[in-house]
Amino acid sequence: MAICGYAGIFSRHRRTGALRGLFLLAVLGFAEVGRACELPPLPEAAKPRATYRLEGAQSLVRFDAKAFMHDFTGNTSKVRGVIRLSDLDRLTDAEGCVTIDAASLETGIATRDGIMRDDHLETAKFPTIDFVLKGVEAVGRQADGWDFTARGTLSLHGVNREIIFPVQARPAEGGVRLAAQVPLKMTDYRIRIPRFLFFTVEDNVVVHFDVTATHTQ
């Protein structure tokens, strides 16, 4: 995800652009913010399945980015999603999706956050980051939970790409806690790499997930 390492060095016209971006976000994207992904209905003949919903208050998505002489992190808890499966010991038949509110990502510097949202993530056009689970592979039962490989489609900045990454799943009160980290390249998602003078953010970023899904039915 594109982040800027050069906050506080832009002129008034940049601030005006940021205000325009906020207006566009309100008009185009505000209705989308906070929406949750949904899975297709089960066929009538299908066996009952357990449903788990991701709780934003107990979840965190974080990215780590590097720039010359300056590394930084952004995060958000505005995460929603749903997981459906027949049994925790049969993870290979799991279905799932996750939606992240892109405009809620914060790095701790308001100017940098505004530029990130307006010029790089373009959250007015692409208000959410979405992941749809396509398969669970290489499941290993551990003493305190499960390890597996998740495969699915990540939709970021208007680009859909398949990604594969390892996940740790551990029982949590009333549900399951899922942790993973995923390396991404901004250019793979047509995100312009932030540059200014001698500050250049590296193309590679690492996204960390630490989310809790609560059993609802």
N, C-alpha and C positions, 0 to 999 in steps of 0.2 A: 504494500500500500504506500502511496506516495506521500512523503512527509518532507517538510522543508526544514533545513538546518540554518536558516538565515533570517530569523524573525527580527522585526523591528527596524528594517533597513529599506522599507518601501515608501514611496511618496504618496501624496494625497489621492492621486488618480487610482492607486491600488485600493485605497480604502473605499472609494466610490464604487469600484468594481465589486468589492466585497459586499457592499450594501445591495447592489443590484442582484448579486448571487443569493443573498438572504431573501430578497423579494421573490425571486424565481422559485426558491425552495418552498416558500409559503404557498405559491400559486400551484406549482407543478407536483411537488413531492410531499407536501405536508400530510395529505390524506393517506400516503403510503407508510409514513413513519409509524413504527410500532406494530405494523401488521404481522400476523403470524403465518407461517407456511401451513399448508394443509395437505394431508395425504388423501388419495382417492378412496371412495367408499369401498368396503370389502364386499365381495360377491355374497349374495344371500346364502349360498351353500358353504361358505367358508367357515372354518372353525373359529370360535371366539379368540381374540388376541388381546394381550395387555397393551395399554396405551400409557406412555410416559410423556410428560410435557416439561420442556425446559423452563426453568424459573430464572428470570433475569436477575432478581435480587441475590441469587446464589450462584451466579455465573459471571465469568469474566473472559473477554477476548482481548488479547494484547498482541501488539506487533513490536518488534525490535528492528530499528533501522540504523545504518551507519553512514556517517558523512565525515569528510576530512576534518580531523581534530574535534569531532563532535558526534557522539552516539546518542540516540534518544529513543523513547518508548511512547506508544500511544495505547489507549485502552478504552473499552466501553463495557457496560453491563446491560445495555439494551439489546438483549439477545432473546429470541423466541424460537421455539421449535417443537417438534413432536417426533416420538419414536414409537413404533408399533411392532410387536413380536409375540410369538406364541409362548416363549419361555426364555428366561435369562440363560439357561443352559443350552439354548438353541439359537445362538446369535446369528447364524448364517442366513436365517430367513427374516432378519430385521429389515424394516423399512424406516426411513427417517428423512427429515429436512430441517434446516436451520436458517433463520433470517436474522441478519445483523443490521441495525440502523446505522448506516455509514456516516451520517451527519453527526452522530453522537460521539465519534472517536475524538479523543482529546489527548494532547501531548503535554499539556501544562503551560503552553504559551499561546495566548488567544490569537495573536497575529498569525503565527505559524498555522494554527488550526484553521483559520479563515482561508488562508491561501491553499492549504491542503484540500479543503472541501470545495472551494470554488474553481481552482485552476487545475487540480490534479485528479482527485476522485470525482469531481463534477457531480456532486450529490444532488443538485437540482434536476439533473437528467437521470441519475442512477442512485436513487435514495437508499437502496438496500444492497447488501451483499448476501447472496443466497447459496446454500449448499444442499444438494439432493443426493441422498445415499443411494448408490446403485448396487452395492454388494458388500458383504463382510466375508473376509477370507482369513486363513491361517489363524484360527481361534485356538488359543492356548489357555487352559484352566490353570490359574495360580492359586496359591494358598489363600490369598486375600481378594480374589476377583478373577478377571479375565484380561488377556491381552489379545488384540486382533489387528488385522489390517483393514482399513476402510477404503472403499473405492467409490467415487461419485463425481458429480459435476459441480464445479464452482462457477458461479456467475458473478463477475466483478467488472465494474466499469463497462458494462454492455458486452462483455466477452464471456463465452462459456468454454471451459476447459475441463477435461477429466483430470482429477488428482488422486493420488494414492498415498496414504500415510498411516503410520502405526498409532494405535489408540490403547490407552490403559483404562479399563472399566473397573470400578470398585463400588461395592454396595454402600449406599448412603441412607440416612434415615428416610424411609418412605420411597426410596428409589435407587438411583445409580449415579455415580459421579464419573464423568468422562474427561480424560486429559490427553492432549495431543499437541504436537508442534509440527507446523507445515512450512517448508521453505517455498517462497514464491519469488518470481521475477516480475517487476512492474511492467517491463516491456512486453511480457507475454499477454498482458491485459490492456495494452495500448495506453498505459498511464505514462504521461510525460515525466521523465526524471527531473526532479527539481535541481536547478543550477543557478548560482549567482556568484560572480567573481570567482574566488577560489573555493567556494563551498559547492560540493557536488555529492548528492546522496547516492549511495551505491544501489545498483539495480536490484540486488538480492535483499529481501527482508524475510524475517521469520515470524510467523503468526502462531501464537500460543492459544489453545483453548483449555479452559477449566470450567466445565459446565455441569450443572446438576439437573437431572431429569427426574421428576416426581411421578410416581404411579398414580394415575387418575381413574383407571377403570380396568 
